[in-house]
Amino acid sequence: MPIVKIDLWEGRTPEQKAKMISAVTKAVCDSIGCPPESVQIIIQDYKKHDWGVDGEAADKRNPKS
């Protein structure tokens, strides 16, 4: 059973996440030949101030993304 964990900065809509889940599931199935019902996707949202990039918080480096 493939399990895919995706870490993101918060801010994506439920519709964007659903589209990503569908696309990632298809990619996993196409690449390893498993059925879609065996693929699990875990999405974890993070606030940018809880994510560090090159020694500083991501909200300082990427305030608009």
DRENKOLMI-229707 format. One record per residue (C-alpha): x, y, z; residue in three letters; residue number from 1. Coordinates in steps of 0.001 Angstrom, whole numbers. Layout:
NUFI      px      py      pz res   n
NUFI       X       Y       Z ALA NUM
...
This chain:
NUFI      px      py      pz res   n
NUFI       0       0       0 MET   1
NUFI    1705    3232   -1131 PRO   2
NUFI    1453    6133    1296 ILE   3
NUFI    2386    9578     -18 VAL   4
NUFI    2969   12413    2452 LYS   5
NUFI    2815   15949    1094 ILE   6
NUFI    3905   18916    3207 ASP   7
NUFI    2629   22334    2093 LEU   8
NUFI    2423   25882    3260 TRP   9
NUFI   -1177   26532    4230 GLU  10
NUFI   -3461   28361    1844 GLY  11
NUFI   -4605   25807    -746 ARG  12
NUFI   -8331   25356   -1193 THR  13
NUFI  -10051   22005    -690 PRO  14
NUFI  -10600   21941   -4465 GLU  15
NUFI   -6872   22387   -5149 GLN  16
NUFI   -6042   19610   -2702 LYS  17
NUFI   -8633   17285   -4258 ALA  18
NUFI   -7121   17920   -7704 LYS  19
NUFI   -3639   17198   -6347 MET  20
NUFI   -4815   13997   -4620 ILE  21
NUFI   -6301   12775   -7886 SER  22
NUFI   -3174   13618   -9902 ALA  23
NUFI    -756   12093   -7379 VAL  24
NUFI   -2862    8933   -7089 THR  25
NUFI   -2835    8560  -10881 LYS  26
NUFI     932    9129  -11025 ALA  27
NUFI    1588    6493   -8360 VAL  28
NUFI    -711    3965  -10050 CYS  29
NUFI     818    4617  -13480 ASP  30
NUFI    4372    4327  -12211 SER  31
NUFI    4115    1210  -10034 ILE  32
NUFI    1010    -493  -11379 GLY  33
NUFI   -1117    -497   -8246 CYS  34
NUFI   -4868      10   -7964 PRO  35
NUFI   -6070    3481   -6884 PRO  36
NUFI   -7782    2083   -3798 GLU  37
NUFI   -4389    1075   -2410 SER  38
NUFI   -2951    4621   -2540 VAL  39
NUFI   -3185    6829     524 GLN  40
NUFI   -2340   10533     443 ILE  41
NUFI   -1606   12524    3609 ILE  42
NUFI   -1502   16308    3321 ILE  43
NUFI     -19   18377    6129 GLN  44
NUFI    -430   22157    6044 ASP  45
NUFI    2093   24383    7800 TYR  46
NUFI    2048   28046    8622 LYS  47
NUFI    4960   29746    6894 LYS  48
NUFI    6311   31021   10212 HIS  49
NUFI    6693   27343   11252 ASP  50
NUFI    8847   26525    8192 TRP  51
NUFI   12495   27552    7922 GLY  52
NUFI   14366   28208    4685 VAL  53
NUFI   18058   29095    4591 ASP  54
NUFI   18164   30208    8201 GLY  55
NUFI   14980   32243    8399 GLU  56
NUFI   11232   31737    8593 ALA  57
NUFI    9533   31199    5234 ALA  58
NUFI    7068   34032    5883 ASP  59
NUFI   10012   36451    5848 LYS  60
NUFI   11527   35003    2639 ARG  61
NUFI    8298   34375     741 ASN  62
NUFI    5622   36710    2097 PRO  63
NUFI    3353   36468    -967 LYS  64
NUFI    3526   32772   -1853 SER  65
